[in-house]
Amino acid sequence: MLLSWKPLALQIKPRLLAHKQRLFGNSKVYLAIIFIGVDNPSHVYVKLKKKYAEDLWMECKIFGQEAPLLTTKATILTLIAQLNADPQCIGIICQLPLPDDLQQDKDEICAAVHPLKDIDGLGGVINGRNQMGLLSFQPATAKAVFELWDFYQLGEMKGMKIAIIGQSNVVGKPLAIECVLRGANVATFTAVDTKATIAMWTKNADVIISCTGEIHLIDKQFINPNGTQIVIDVGYGFLDGKAVGDVKFDEVEPLVKAITPVPGGVGPLTVASLFSNMFHLQEHKKLITTLWEHLLF
């Protein structure tokens, strides 16, 4: 089974348009993206986010590429403070990865975003409240994965063995937490673990989720040939000018029960999930603003 995002798109976009109209009417609100990297996949995602905002009749302001360059931690933090204070800005994305000379400041930069506008959840406050059961919030990629899972009725996750390859704060860790919350047995790995070590676990897993960005990391040697596994590819990169994922699709697809394509799988749905998160947080504006004030003082 091919787990494409297209059938969901017919449902999600009208729902988001109605959500935006109910919250903001004809008010001019915008999404801010701080994008100062040179990562090729990031360029694709920024373009998708800008296009999606326009489809929802919203402005998307990009700082760092289309606006004056941001080159230091201080200038980025100043911009974030300005965006936090701007009532027309209802979402802020710090597009990762940052340039090498700013990598050490990544956590501080992400944490500076007001939780009300932290639609990626990278600041930590919203994710922490979610894990405590005090606020419902799923980071965008995890949300996209479970939107696909539920739409295609892939079954009760409780008791399933899930192998997650990749442990980033953006994707791997939130996915692991959400799977655990659904009752799954989760094992996580990094891309630097040996292929033999990873394959030992993936062959016995019910579900394989790969989110490393390492092109064609997952091939048939990772797959159990019994044809019952579900493979979710969150990776994104380019090979010979074409978009590809972590999974060697043509080799793996005949061996599994269900698989996401790249492009056309988790990626576009992740973009939609960001906007869903943006409106969801705005619905809880009073609660989140109070929480932020308590954290500051």
C-alpha positions as CSV (number, residue, x, y, z in Angstrom):
1,M,0.0,0.0,0.0
2,L,1.3,3.4,-0.9
3,L,0.8,5.9,1.9
4,S,0.4,9.1,-0.1
5,W,-0.5,12.5,1.4
6,K,-2.8,13.5,-1.5
7,P,-6.1,12.1,-0.3
8,L,-5.6,13.9,3.0
9,A,-4.9,17.2,1.3
10,L,-8.5,17.3,0.1
11,Q,-9.6,17.3,3.7
12,I,-6.9,19.3,5.4
13,K,-6.7,22.5,3.4
14,P,-10.5,23.4,3.6
15,R,-10.4,22.6,7.4
16,L,-7.4,25.0,7.8
17,L,-9.0,27.8,5.8
18,A,-12.1,27.6,8.0
19,H,-10.0,27.5,11.1
20,K,-8.1,30.6,10.0
21,Q,-11.3,32.5,9.1
22,R,-12.8,31.7,12.5
23,L,-9.8,32.9,14.5
24,F,-8.7,35.9,12.4
25,G,-11.3,36.8,9.9
26,N,-9.8,39.2,7.4
27,S,-7.0,40.3,9.7
28,K,-3.6,40.5,8.1
29,V,-1.5,37.9,9.9
30,Y,1.7,36.3,8.8
31,L,4.1,33.4,9.3
32,A,7.8,34.3,9.8
33,I,10.6,32.0,8.7
34,I,14.1,32.6,9.8
35,F,16.2,31.0,7.0
36,I,19.9,31.6,6.9
37,G,21.2,28.2,5.9
38,V,22.3,26.8,2.5
39,D,20.9,23.3,2.9
40,N,19.2,22.3,-0.4
41,P,16.3,20.3,1.2
42,S,15.6,23.3,3.4
43,H,15.2,25.5,0.3
44,V,12.5,23.1,-0.8
45,Y,10.6,23.1,2.5
46,V,10.8,26.9,2.8
47,K,9.3,27.2,-0.7
48,L,6.5,24.7,0.3
49,K,5.7,26.6,3.5
50,K,5.5,29.9,1.6
51,K,3.2,28.5,-1.0
52,Y,1.0,26.9,1.6
53,A,0.7,30.2,3.5
54,E,-0.4,31.9,0.3
55,D,-3.0,29.1,-0.4
56,L,-4.4,30.0,3.1
57,W,-4.5,33.7,2.2
58,M,-1.6,34.5,4.6
59,E,1.6,36.3,4.1
60,C,4.9,34.5,4.7
61,K,7.9,36.7,5.5
62,I,11.3,35.1,5.1
63,F,14.2,36.6,7.0
64,G,17.7,35.9,6.0
65,Q,17.3,35.2,2.3
66,E,14.7,37.6,1.0
67,A,15.2,40.0,3.8
68,P,18.5,41.5,5.1
69,L,21.0,38.8,6.2
70,L,21.2,37.7,9.7
71,T,24.8,36.7,10.6
72,T,25.1,36.5,14.4
73,K,23.3,35.1,17.3
74,A,22.6,38.6,18.6
75,T,20.9,39.8,15.4
76,I,18.8,36.7,15.3
77,L,17.7,37.0,18.9
78,T,16.8,40.6,18.3
79,L,14.7,39.7,15.3
80,I,12.9,36.9,17.3
81,A,12.1,39.4,20.1
82,Q,10.6,41.8,17.5
83,L,8.5,39.0,16.0
84,N,7.4,37.8,19.5
85,A,6.1,41.3,20.1
86,D,4.3,41.7,16.8
87,P,0.6,40.7,17.1
88,Q,0.3,40.2,13.4
89,C,3.0,37.5,13.5
90,I,1.3,34.3,14.6
91,G,4.0,31.7,13.9
92,I,7.8,31.7,13.8
93,I,10.0,29.0,12.3
94,C,13.7,28.8,12.7
95,Q,14.6,26.7,9.7
96,L,17.2,24.1,10.5
97,P,20.0,23.3,10.0
98,L,21.7,26.6,10.8
99,P,25.1,27.4,9.3
100,D,28.0,25.7,11.0
101,D,29.1,28.8,12.9
102,L,25.7,29.1,14.6
103,Q,25.1,25.4,15.4
104,Q,26.3,25.9,19.0
105,D,23.6,28.5,19.5
106,K,20.8,26.5,18.0
107,D,19.0,25.6,21.2
108,E,19.2,29.1,22.6
109,I,17.8,30.5,19.4
110,C,14.9,28.1,19.2
111,A,14.1,28.6,22.9
112,A,13.8,32.4,22.3
113,V,10.7,31.9,20.3
114,H,7.5,32.6,22.3
115,P,5.6,29.3,22.9
116,L,2.5,30.8,21.4
117,K,4.4,31.1,18.1
118,D,6.6,28.1,18.3
119,I,4.8,26.0,15.8
120,D,7.7,23.6,15.4
121,G,7.9,23.0,19.1
122,L,11.6,23.4,19.2
123,G,11.7,25.7,22.1
124,G,10.8,22.8,24.4
125,V,8.0,24.5,26.5
126,I,5.1,23.2,24.4
127,N,6.5,19.7,24.0
128,G,7.0,19.5,27.7
129,R,3.4,20.5,28.4
130,N,2.3,17.9,25.9
131,Q,4.3,15.1,27.5
132,M,2.7,16.1,30.9
133,G,-0.8,15.9,29.4
134,L,-1.4,19.6,30.1
135,L,-1.6,20.7,26.5
136,S,-2.3,18.7,23.3
137,F,0.5,19.4,20.9
138,Q,2.4,17.3,18.4
139,P,5.5,18.6,16.5
140,A,4.7,18.8,12.8
141,T,6.5,15.8,11.5
142,A,5.2,13.5,14.2
143,K,1.7,14.9,13.6
144,A,2.1,14.2,9.9
145,V,3.2,10.6,10.5
146,F,0.1,10.0,12.7
147,E,-2.2,11.7,10.3
148,L,-1.1,9.2,7.7
149,W,-1.3,6.3,10.1
150,D,-4.9,7.1,11.2
151,F,-6.1,8.0,7.7
152,Y,-4.9,4.7,6.3
153,Q,-6.2,2.8,9.4
154,L,-2.9,1.0,10.0
155,G,-4.1,-0.4,13.2
156,E,-3.6,-0.1,17.0
157,M,0.0,0.8,17.8
158,K,-0.1,-0.5,21.3
159,G,2.4,-3.4,21.6
160,M,3.9,-2.9,18.2
161,K,7.7,-3.0,17.8
162,I,8.9,0.2,16.2
163,A,12.4,1.0,15.1
164,I,13.1,4.7,14.7
165,I,16.4,5.6,12.9
166,G,17.4,9.2,13.7
167,Q,17.4,10.9,17.1
168,S,17.1,14.6,16.2
169,N,15.1,17.0,18.4
170,V,13.1,18.0,15.3
171,V,11.9,14.6,14.2
172,G,13.4,11.5,15.9
173,K,12.8,12.3,19.5
174,P,9.2,13.7,19.1
175,L,8.3,10.6,17.0
176,A,9.7,8.3,19.7
177,I,7.7,10.0,22.4
178,E,4.5,10.0,20.5
179,C,4.9,6.3,19.7
180,V,5.5,5.5,23.4
181,L,2.4,7.6,24.3
182,R,0.4,5.3,21.9
183,G,1.7,2.2,23.7
184,A,4.4,1.1,21.3
185,N,7.7,-0.6,22.1
186,V,10.3,1.8,20.6
187,A,14.0,1.3,19.8
188,T,15.9,4.3,18.5
189,F,19.1,4.5,16.5
190,T,21.4,7.1,15.0
191,A,22.7,7.1,11.4
192,V,26.2,6.4,12.7
193,D,25.2,3.1,14.2
194,T,26.4,0.2,12.1
195,K,24.1,-1.1,9.4
196,A,24.4,-4.5,10.9
197,T,23.2,-3.2,14.3
198,I,20.3,-1.3,12.8
199,A,19.3,-4.2,10.6
200,M,19.2,-6.6,13.5
201,W,16.4,-4.5,15.0
202,T,14.6,-3.4,11.9
203,K,14.1,-7.0,10.6
204,N,12.1,-7.8,13.8
205,A,10.2,-4.5,13.9
206,D,6.5,-4.1,12.9
207,V,7.2,-0.5,11.8
208,I,10.4,1.2,10.5
209,I,10.6,5.0,10.6
210,S,13.7,6.5,9.1
211,C,14.5,10.2,9.6
212,T,18.2,10.6,9.1
213,G,18.5,12.4,5.7
214,E,21.0,9.8,4.6
215,I,20.0,9.0,1.1
216,H,19.0,5.3,0.5
217,L,20.2,4.2,3.9
218,I,17.4,1.6,4.2
219,D,17.5,-1.1,1.6
220,K,16.3,-4.7,1.4
221,Q,18.9,-5.9,3.9
222,F,16.9,-4.0,6.6
223,I,13.5,-5.6,5.7
224,N,11.9,-8.8,6.9
225,P,10.7,-10.6,3.7
226,N,7.4,-11.7,5.4
227,G,5.6,-8.7,3.8
228,T,4.0,-7.4,7.0
229,Q,6.1,-4.4,7.8
230,I,5.2,-0.7,7.5
231,V,8.0,1.7,6.4
232,I,7.7,5.4,6.9
233,D,10.3,7.5,5.2
234,V,10.8,11.0,6.7
235,G,14.2,11.6,5.0
236,Y,14.6,14.0,2.2
237,G,17.6,14.7,-0.1
238,F,18.6,14.8,-3.8
239,L,20.2,12.2,-6.0
240,D,20.9,13.0,-9.6
241,G,18.6,16.0,-9.4
242,K,15.7,14.0,-8.1
243,A,14.1,14.1,-4.6
244,V,14.7,10.9,-2.7
245,G,14.4,9.7,0.9
246,D,16.2,7.5,3.4
247,V,14.6,4.4,1.9
248,K,15.6,2.7,-1.4
249,F,12.0,2.7,-2.5
250,D,12.1,0.5,-5.6
251,E,14.0,-2.2,-3.7
252,V,11.9,-2.0,-0.4
253,E,8.4,-1.4,-1.7
254,P,7.7,-4.9,-3.0
255,L,8.7,-6.4,0.3
256,V,6.5,-4.5,2.7
257,K,2.8,-4.1,3.6
258,A,2.8,-0.3,3.4
259,I,5.3,2.5,2.6
260,T,5.4,6.3,2.2
261,P,6.9,7.7,-1.0
262,V,9.4,10.5,-1.4
263,P,8.3,13.0,-2.6
264,G,4.6,12.9,-1.8
265,G,4.5,11.3,1.6
266,V,5.4,12.7,4.9
267,G,7.0,15.9,3.7
268,P,4.0,17.9,2.2
269,L,1.9,16.7,5.1
270,T,4.4,18.1,7.6
271,V,4.0,21.5,6.0
272,A,0.2,21.3,6.5
273,S,0.8,20.2,10.1
274,L,2.8,23.3,10.8
275,F,-0.2,25.5,9.9
276,S,-2.5,23.2,11.9
277,N,-0.2,23.7,14.9
278,M,-0.1,27.4,14.4
279,F,-3.9,27.8,14.6
280,H,-4.1,25.2,17.4
281,L,-1.7,27.3,19.6
282,Q,-3.6,30.5,18.9
283,E,-6.7,28.8,20.2
284,H,-4.9,28.4,23.5
285,K,-3.4,31.9,23.5
286,K,-4.5,32.8,27.1
287,L,-3.1,29.6,28.6
288,I,0.2,29.7,26.7
289,T,0.8,33.5,27.4
290,T,0.2,32.9,31.1
291,L,2.7,30.0,31.1
292,W,5.3,32.1,29.3
293,E,5.0,34.9,31.8
294,H,5.5,32.5,34.7
295,L,8.6,31.1,33.0
296,L,10.0,34.6,32.6
297,F,9.4,35.6,36.2
